[in-house]
Amino acid sequence: MTQTSARPGELHDHGLKRGAMSSGEVVAQAIANIAPSAVIAFTVAAIYAGAGNASWLSFALATVVILAVGYCIAQFAKRRASAGSLYNYAAQGTGPFGAYITGITLIIGCLGIASGSLSGAVVHFNAFLDGIGLPARGTVWNVLLAVVIGGLATLFTVWGIRISARISLILEVVSITIITIMLLIVLFAGAGPIIDLDQLSLSGATPHGVAFGMVLGILGFVGFSSSDALGREARNPFKAIPRAIMWSAAGVGLLYVFAAYSQVAGYKPLGDLGASGNPLDELAVAIGLPGWFRPVLSLGITASFFAVVVAPINVVGRIVFVMGKEGVLPRSFGRTHRTQQTPHRAILAFAPLAVLTTAVMYAGGVDGNEILINVDTFGTYGYMIAYAVVAVAAPIFLRREGVRLALIWPCVVISVVGMAYVFYANVAPWPAWPLDAVVLAFFGVVAIAAAWYAYLRIARPEITRSIGTTETDFPEMA
């Protein structure tokens, strides 16, 4: 039977909607959280600044690291299905404290990525309006736009997991299609070489540059495992979720390698790709695409950012739902909507934090791209900690299950070393303002959360003992 227990006030709760998500919709959740279109639009140029002609290799090696993390996560997903995502998985190997830290850092990750991506949607929707001759400017407008876009994202997640996943999938497919068509034109009809010997021979590349590029490449996959929060709502979750995790990572990795190669090759006649602020827009002009294409491109990138606002809100709602069920957070969060069967209380409590963060920063006059970079970085730190803890938990869990896998330890080492290196590269040497404030804010939030755990362990030990152990299904229940 399911590892859960009814508590007073919960007897009439309908719970999450079982079997609502098809395999395709589960994959959609994973891809939407990655937002590959947004990553392609900006990360390639940043990677080129360090990796140069080896940019495609940095993405390829980053894909290997992410696949190693995904392999560790998939071992849990094959044997456990839960709305708690990595929070429940970590409990199977590292116990209550490991699960708690994983859950908290995942909440940080989801809220940070949602908030930063909301700013990205604002920036590119404004670029779209500029492109069609309807420029909109000003602090009030940006705040209003952030609230409207964030409100729509929240509405979709409360409305239902299927509708939000389908909308995310449609938006991301449209965006990826637009960018892929453009990059094919750049590669085969642009002024750059189709077969770029400099890239294939890694001309001028250094190991340090490739490693620097890997850091940014790994960041481009953040959220790839988000489908694991759909364990209660996916059909045949023990097969659908592991496949979604691995397929989305592999597919997006191949897309990143192609995007890096084609952008580097296509931009060569234009100058230094690493110094470009908007390479896709410049490439569109260089290859002579019609004037209407640029606003279409901006709208496609806006759609990608919107999808990645929706996806992490879905995840954070379900993690908080499970934490509420267990009493780690207020029990009212552990209730679902009477008809939609979504964790509406958890979503409505936490999603506004992401929207408010972006709106307040716009109201304070912070540049939209600065919000995107810095708040996304804050969220990324959370995901990295969660991935590392779950990777450590995987072999412990498998040993208890009596399962031996030759690949598990190599994948654990690659995962933990990869996440540790990315974190180290972001904090050493100590960053300047405002990234130093981002690092301090992250550690501050984690410290406050750890203090709450210490309080619960002393005052409510029965709660800490149950952390990450409820709302979980097993294959034999299928």
C-alpha positions as CSV (number, residue, x, y, z in Angstrom):
1,M,0.0,0.0,0.0
2,T,1.0,3.6,-0.3
3,Q,3.3,5.0,2.4
4,T,0.9,7.6,3.7
5,S,-1.5,8.1,6.6
6,A,-4.7,10.2,6.9
7,R,-4.7,12.9,9.5
8,P,-7.6,14.9,10.9
9,G,-9.0,17.2,8.3
10,E,-7.5,15.2,5.5
11,L,-10.1,12.5,5.1
12,H,-12.1,14.3,2.4
13,D,-9.0,15.5,0.5
14,H,-9.1,14.1,-3.1
15,G,-5.4,14.1,-3.5
16,L,-3.5,14.6,-6.7
17,K,-5.2,13.4,-9.9
18,R,-3.9,9.9,-10.6
19,G,-2.9,8.9,-14.1
20,A,-3.6,12.3,-15.6
21,M,-0.3,12.7,-17.5
22,S,0.6,10.8,-20.7
23,S,4.2,9.9,-21.4
24,G,4.5,12.8,-23.8
25,E,3.2,15.3,-21.2
26,V,5.7,14.0,-18.7
27,V,8.5,14.7,-21.2
28,A,6.9,18.1,-21.8
29,Q,7.3,19.0,-18.1
30,A,11.0,18.0,-18.2
31,I,11.8,19.9,-21.4
32,A,9.8,23.0,-20.3
33,N,11.8,23.3,-17.1
34,I,15.1,23.2,-19.1
35,A,13.9,25.9,-21.5
36,P,16.5,25.0,-24.2
37,S,15.4,27.9,-26.5
38,A,16.3,30.4,-23.9
39,V,19.6,28.7,-23.2
40,I,20.5,28.6,-26.9
41,A,19.8,32.3,-27.2
42,F,22.3,33.4,-24.6
43,T,24.5,30.7,-23.3
44,V,26.5,29.8,-26.4
45,A,28.0,33.2,-26.7
46,A,29.0,33.1,-23.0
47,I,30.6,29.7,-23.4
48,Y,32.5,30.8,-26.5
49,A,34.1,33.6,-24.5
50,G,36.0,30.9,-22.6
51,A,35.9,27.7,-24.7
52,G,36.2,29.2,-28.2
53,N,36.2,26.6,-30.9
54,A,35.6,23.9,-28.2
55,S,32.2,25.3,-27.2
56,W,30.4,22.3,-28.7
57,L,32.7,20.0,-26.7
58,S,31.9,21.9,-23.5
59,F,28.2,21.2,-24.1
60,A,28.9,17.6,-25.0
61,L,30.8,17.0,-21.7
62,A,28.1,18.9,-19.8
63,T,25.6,16.5,-21.3
64,V,27.6,13.5,-20.0
65,V,27.6,15.0,-16.5
66,I,23.8,15.6,-16.6
67,L,23.2,12.1,-18.0
68,A,25.2,10.7,-15.0
69,V,23.0,12.7,-12.6
70,G,19.9,11.5,-14.5
71,Y,21.0,7.9,-14.3
72,C,21.2,8.2,-10.5
73,I,17.8,9.9,-10.3
74,A,16.3,7.3,-12.7
75,Q,17.2,4.5,-10.3
76,F,14.8,6.0,-7.7
77,A,12.2,6.8,-10.3
78,K,12.1,3.1,-11.5
79,R,11.3,2.0,-7.9
80,R,9.5,4.8,-6.3
81,A,6.8,7.2,-7.5
82,S,6.0,10.4,-5.5
83,A,4.9,14.0,-5.8
84,G,7.9,14.9,-3.6
85,S,10.4,14.6,-6.4
86,L,14.0,14.4,-5.2
87,Y,12.9,15.2,-1.6
88,N,11.4,11.7,-1.3
89,Y,14.2,10.1,-3.2
90,A,16.9,11.5,-0.9
91,A,15.1,10.1,2.1
92,Q,15.7,6.6,0.8
93,G,19.4,6.9,1.1
94,T,20.4,9.9,3.3
95,G,17.6,9.9,5.8
96,P,15.4,12.8,7.1
97,F,18.1,15.5,7.1
98,G,19.3,14.7,3.6
99,A,15.7,14.7,2.4
100,Y,14.9,18.0,4.1
101,I,18.0,19.8,2.6
102,T,17.1,18.4,-0.8
103,G,13.5,19.6,-0.5
104,I,14.5,23.1,0.7
105,T,17.2,23.5,-2.0
106,L,14.7,22.3,-4.6
107,I,12.2,24.9,-3.5
108,I,14.9,27.5,-3.7
109,G,15.8,26.2,-7.2
110,C,12.3,26.2,-8.5
111,L,11.4,29.7,-7.1
112,G,14.7,31.2,-8.4
113,I,14.4,29.7,-11.9
114,A,10.7,30.7,-12.1
115,S,11.4,34.3,-11.0
116,G,14.5,34.8,-13.2
117,S,12.8,33.3,-16.2
118,L,9.8,35.6,-15.6
119,S,12.1,38.5,-16.1
120,G,13.4,36.9,-19.3
121,A,9.8,36.7,-20.5
122,V,9.3,40.4,-19.8
123,V,12.6,41.4,-21.6
124,H,11.8,39.4,-24.7
125,F,8.1,40.4,-24.9
126,N,9.3,44.0,-24.8
127,A,11.7,43.1,-27.7
128,F,8.7,41.6,-29.6
129,L,6.7,44.8,-29.1
130,D,9.6,46.9,-30.3
131,G,9.9,44.6,-33.4
132,I,6.3,45.2,-34.4
133,G,6.5,49.0,-33.8
134,L,4.7,49.1,-30.5
135,P,7.5,50.0,-28.0
136,A,6.6,49.9,-24.4
137,R,9.0,51.3,-21.7
138,G,9.0,52.3,-18.1
139,T,9.1,50.8,-14.6
140,V,5.3,50.7,-14.2
141,W,4.9,48.8,-17.5
142,N,7.6,46.2,-16.6
143,V,6.1,45.6,-13.1
144,L,2.6,45.3,-14.6
145,L,3.9,42.9,-17.3
146,A,5.7,40.7,-14.8
147,V,2.6,40.5,-12.6
148,V,0.4,39.6,-15.6
149,I,2.7,36.9,-17.0
150,G,3.4,35.5,-13.6
151,G,-0.3,35.5,-12.8
152,L,-1.1,33.6,-16.0
153,A,1.6,31.0,-15.2
154,T,0.2,30.5,-11.7
155,L,-3.3,30.2,-13.1
156,F,-2.3,27.5,-15.5
157,T,-0.6,25.5,-12.7
158,V,-3.7,25.7,-10.5
159,W,-6.0,25.0,-13.4
160,G,-4.5,21.6,-14.0
161,I,-1.2,19.7,-14.6
162,R,-2.3,18.5,-18.1
163,I,-3.2,22.0,-19.4
164,S,0.0,23.6,-18.0
165,A,2.1,20.8,-19.4
166,R,0.4,21.0,-22.8
167,I,0.8,24.8,-23.0
168,S,4.4,24.5,-22.0
169,L,5.1,21.8,-24.6
170,I,3.4,23.8,-27.4
171,L,5.3,27.0,-26.5
172,E,8.6,25.2,-26.3
173,V,8.1,23.2,-29.5
174,V,7.3,26.4,-31.4
175,S,10.3,28.2,-29.9
176,I,12.7,25.4,-30.6
177,T,11.4,25.0,-34.2
178,I,11.9,28.7,-34.9
179,I,15.4,28.7,-33.6
180,T,16.4,25.4,-35.2
181,I,15.1,26.5,-38.7
182,M,17.1,29.7,-38.3
183,L,20.3,27.9,-37.2
184,L,20.0,25.5,-40.2
185,I,19.8,28.5,-42.5
186,V,22.8,30.0,-40.7
187,L,24.8,26.8,-41.2
188,F,23.9,26.0,-44.7
189,A,23.2,29.4,-46.3
190,G,25.3,31.7,-44.2
191,A,28.8,33.1,-44.9
192,G,30.4,30.8,-42.4
193,P,31.8,27.3,-43.1
194,I,29.5,24.3,-43.0
195,I,32.4,22.0,-42.1
196,D,34.4,24.1,-39.6
197,L,37.8,22.6,-39.3
198,D,38.7,25.0,-36.5
199,Q,35.9,23.6,-34.3
200,L,36.5,20.0,-35.3
201,S,40.2,20.3,-34.4
202,L,39.5,22.4,-31.3
203,S,41.8,25.1,-32.6
204,G,43.0,27.4,-29.9
205,A,41.0,25.7,-27.1
206,T,42.5,25.0,-23.7
207,P,41.4,22.5,-21.0
208,H,40.6,25.4,-18.7
209,G,38.4,27.1,-21.3
210,V,36.6,23.8,-21.9
211,A,36.0,23.4,-18.2
212,F,34.7,27.0,-17.9
213,G,32.3,26.2,-20.8
214,M,31.2,23.1,-19.0
215,V,30.1,25.1,-16.0
216,L,27.7,27.2,-18.1
217,G,26.7,24.1,-20.1
218,I,25.6,22.2,-17.0
219,L,23.7,25.3,-15.8
220,G,21.8,25.1,-19.1
221,F,20.2,21.7,-18.0
222,V,18.9,22.9,-14.6
223,G,15.5,21.4,-13.9
224,F,15.8,18.5,-16.4
225,S,14.6,16.0,-13.8
226,S,11.4,18.0,-13.0
227,S,9.1,15.2,-14.3
228,D,10.0,13.2,-11.2
229,A,7.5,15.4,-9.3
230,L,4.7,13.8,-11.3
231,G,4.9,10.3,-9.7
232,R,1.4,10.5,-8.5
233,E,-0.1,12.0,-11.7
234,A,1.8,10.2,-14.5
235,R,0.5,7.1,-16.2
236,N,2.8,4.2,-15.6
237,P,5.3,6.4,-13.7
238,F,7.9,3.7,-13.1
239,K,8.6,3.7,-16.9
240,A,7.4,7.1,-18.1
241,I,9.4,9.2,-15.6
242,P,12.9,7.5,-15.9
243,R,12.5,7.7,-19.7
244,A,11.5,11.4,-19.6
245,I,14.5,12.2,-17.4
246,M,17.1,10.4,-19.7
247,W,15.5,11.3,-23.1
248,S,15.1,15.0,-22.3
249,A,18.7,15.2,-21.1
250,A,20.1,13.4,-24.2
251,G,17.8,15.2,-26.7
252,V,18.5,18.6,-25.3
253,G,22.2,17.9,-25.1
254,L,22.3,17.0,-28.8
255,L,20.4,20.2,-29.6
256,Y,22.9,22.3,-27.5
257,V,25.9,20.7,-29.4
258,F,24.3,21.5,-32.7
259,A,23.4,25.1,-31.6
260,A,26.9,25.7,-30.4
261,Y,28.5,24.4,-33.6
262,S,26.2,26.3,-35.9
263,Q,26.4,29.6,-34.0
264,V,30.2,29.5,-33.8
265,A,30.5,28.7,-37.5
266,G,27.9,31.2,-38.6
267,Y,29.2,34.1,-36.6
268,K,32.8,33.9,-37.8
269,P,32.3,36.4,-40.6
270,L,30.7,38.8,-38.1
271,G,33.5,38.9,-35.5
272,D,33.8,37.8,-31.9
273,L,30.8,35.7,-30.8
274,G,31.9,36.0,-27.2
275,A,31.3,39.7,-27.3
276,S,27.8,39.5,-28.8
277,G,24.9,40.5,-26.6
278,N,22.2,39.0,-28.9
279,P,23.9,36.6,-31.4
280,L,20.6,35.1,-32.8
281,D,19.3,38.5,-33.7
282,E,22.6,39.5,-35.3
283,L,22.7,36.3,-37.2
284,A,19.1,36.8,-38.5
285,V,20.1,40.1,-39.9
286,A,23.4,38.8,-41.4
287,I,21.7,36.0,-43.3
288,G,19.1,38.3,-44.7
289,L,16.0,36.9,-43.0
290,P,12.9,39.1,-43.6
291,G,12.1,41.9,-41.1
292,W,9.1,40.0,-39.6
293,F,11.3,37.1,-38.5
294,R,13.0,39.1,-35.7
295,P,9.9,39.8,-33.7
296,V,8.8,36.2,-34.3
297,L,12.1,35.1,-32.9
298,S,11.6,37.4,-29.8
299,L,8.1,36.0,-29.3
300,G,9.5,32.4,-29.5
301,I,12.1,33.1,-26.8
302,T,9.4,34.8,-24.7
303,A,7.3,31.6,-25.1
304,S,10.3,29.5,-23.9
305,F,10.8,31.7,-20.8
306,F,7.0,31.5,-20.0
307,A,7.2,27.7,-20.2
308,V,10.0,27.7,-17.7
309,V,8.0,29.9,-15.4
310,V,5.1,27.4,-15.4
311,A,7.2,24.2,-15.1
312,P,9.0,24.9,-11.8
313,I,5.8,26.3,-10.2
314,N,4.3,22.9,-10.9
315,V,7.2,21.2,-9.2
316,V,7.4,23.5,-6.1
317,G,3.7,23.1,-5.6
318,R,4.0,19.3,-5.3
319,I,7.1,19.4,-3.1
320,V,5.4,21.8,-0.7
321,F,2.2,19.6,-0.9
322,V,4.2,16.6,0.4
323,M,6.0,18.7,3.0
324,G,2.6,20.0,4.2
325,K,1.3,16.4,4.4
326,E,4.1,15.5,6.7
327,G,3.9,18.6,8.9
328,V,7.3,20.0,7.9
329,L,5.4,23.0,6.5
330,P,1.9,24.1,7.5
331,R,-0.5,21.2,7.0
332,S,-2.9,23.3,5.0
333,F,-0.4,23.1,2.1
334,G,-1.0,19.4,2.0
335,R,-4.5,19.7,0.5
336,T,-5.6,19.7,-3.1
337,H,-8.3,21.6,-5.1
338,R,-11.7,19.9,-4.8
339,T,-12.3,19.7,-8.5
340,Q,-8.9,20.3,-10.3
341,Q,-7.0,18.1,-7.8
342,T,-4.0,20.3,-8.0
343,P,-2.0,21.4,-4.9
344,H,-3.5,24.9,-5.2
345,R,-2.8,26.0,-1.6
346,A,0.9,25.2,-2.0
347,I,1.0,26.9,-5.4
348,L,-0.8,30.0,-4.3
349,A,1.4,30.3,-1.2
350,F,4.7,30.0,-3.1
351,A,4.2,31.1,-6.7
352,P,3.5,34.7,-5.7
353,L,6.9,34.8,-4.0
354,A,8.6,34.3,-7.4
355,V,6.4,36.9,-9.1
356,L,6.8,39.4,-6.3
357,T,10.6,39.0,-6.4
358,T,10.7,40.0,-10.1
359,A,8.2,42.8,-9.7
360,V,9.9,44.3,-6.7
361,M,13.3,44.3,-8.5
362,Y,11.8,45.9,-11.6
363,A,10.1,48.5,-9.3
364,G,13.6,49.2,-7.8
365,G,15.0,49.9,-11.3
366,V,17.0,46.8,-11.7
367,D,17.7,45.9,-15.4
368,G,15.7,42.9,-16.7
369,N,18.7,40.9,-17.8
370,E,20.4,41.5,-14.5
371,I,17.3,40.0,-12.8
372,L,17.4,37.1,-15.2
373,I,21.1,36.3,-14.5
374,N,21.3,36.8,-10.8
375,V,18.0,35.3,-9.7
376,D,18.4,32.3,-12.0
377,T,21.9,31.9,-10.5
378,F,20.3,31.8,-7.0
379,G,18.0,29.1,-8.1
380,T,20.7,27.1,-9.8
381,Y,22.6,26.8,-6.6
382,G,19.6,25.1,-5.1
383,Y,19.3,22.6,-7.9
384,M,23.0,21.7,-7.7
385,I,22.9,20.9,-4.0
386,A,19.8,18.7,-4.6
387,Y,21.4,16.8,-7.5
388,A,24.6,16.1,-5.5
389,V,22.7,14.8,-2.4
390,V,20.5,12.5,-4.5
391,A,23.5,11.2,-6.3
392,V,25.1,10.3,-3.0
393,A,21.8,8.7,-1.9
394,A,21.5,6.5,-5.0
395,P,24.1,3.7,-4.1
396,I,22.9,3.6,-0.5
397,F,19.3,3.1,-1.7
398,L,20.3,0.5,-4.3
399,R,22.3,-1.5,-1.7
400,R,19.3,-1.6,0.6
401,E,17.2,-2.8,-2.3
402,G,19.7,-5.5,-3.1
403,V,20.4,-4.1,-6.5
404,R,23.9,-4.1,-8.1
405,L,24.6,-1.8,-11.1
406,A,28.1,-1.5,-12.6
407,L,27.4,2.1,-13.7
408,I,26.1,3.5,-10.5
409,W,29.4,4.4,-8.8
410,P,31.0,6.0,-11.9
411,C,27.8,8.1,-12.3
412,V,27.8,9.1,-8.7
413,V,31.4,10.3,-8.9
414,I,30.8,12.2,-12.1
415,S,27.6,13.7,-10.7
416,V,29.1,14.9,-7.4
417,V,32.4,16.1,-8.8
418,G,30.5,17.9,-11.6
419,M,28.1,19.7,-9.3
420,A,30.9,20.5,-6.8
421,Y,33.1,21.9,-9.6
422,V,30.3,24.1,-10.9
423,F,29.5,25.4,-7.5
424,Y,33.2,26.1,-6.8
425,A,33.7,27.8,-10.1
426,N,30.8,30.2,-9.2
427,V,32.1,31.2,-5.8
428,A,35.9,31.1,-6.2
429,P,37.3,33.6,-6.5
430,W,34.7,35.4,-4.4
431,P,32.4,37.2,-6.9
432,A,31.8,40.9,-7.0
433,W,28.5,42.7,-6.5
434,P,25.8,41.7,-7.1
435,L,26.7,38.0,-7.4
436,D,28.3,38.1,-3.9
437,A,24.9,39.1,-2.6
438,V,23.3,36.1,-4.4
439,V,25.7,33.7,-2.8
440,L,25.2,35.1,0.6
441,A,21.4,35.1,0.2
442,F,21.5,31.4,-0.8
443,F,23.5,30.4,2.2
444,G,21.3,32.6,4.4
445,V,18.1,30.9,3.3
446,V,19.7,27.5,3.7
447,A,20.9,28.4,7.2
448,I,17.4,29.6,8.2
449,A,15.9,26.3,6.9
450,A,18.5,24.3,8.8
451,A,17.5,26.2,12.0
452,W,13.9,25.2,11.4
453,Y,14.9,21.6,11.0
454,A,16.8,21.8,14.3
455,Y,13.7,23.2,16.0
456,L,11.5,20.4,14.5
457,R,13.9,17.7,15.6
458,I,13.8,19.0,19.2
459,A,10.2,20.0,19.5
460,R,8.5,17.7,17.0
461,P,10.7,14.6,16.5
462,E,7.8,12.6,15.1
463,I,7.7,15.0,12.1
464,T,11.4,14.8,11.4
465,R,11.3,11.0,11.5
466,S,8.6,11.0,8.8
467,I,10.4,13.4,6.4
468,G,10.3,12.1,2.9
469,T,8.6,8.8,3.8
470,T,5.0,9.5,2.8
471,E,3.0,9.9,-0.4
472,T,5.1,7.2,-2.1
473,D,4.1,4.4,-4.3
474,F,5.9,1.2,-5.2
475,P,6.0,-0.8,-8.5
476,E,4.0,-3.7,-7.0
477,M,1.1,-1.3,-6.5
478,A,0.8,-0.6,-10.2
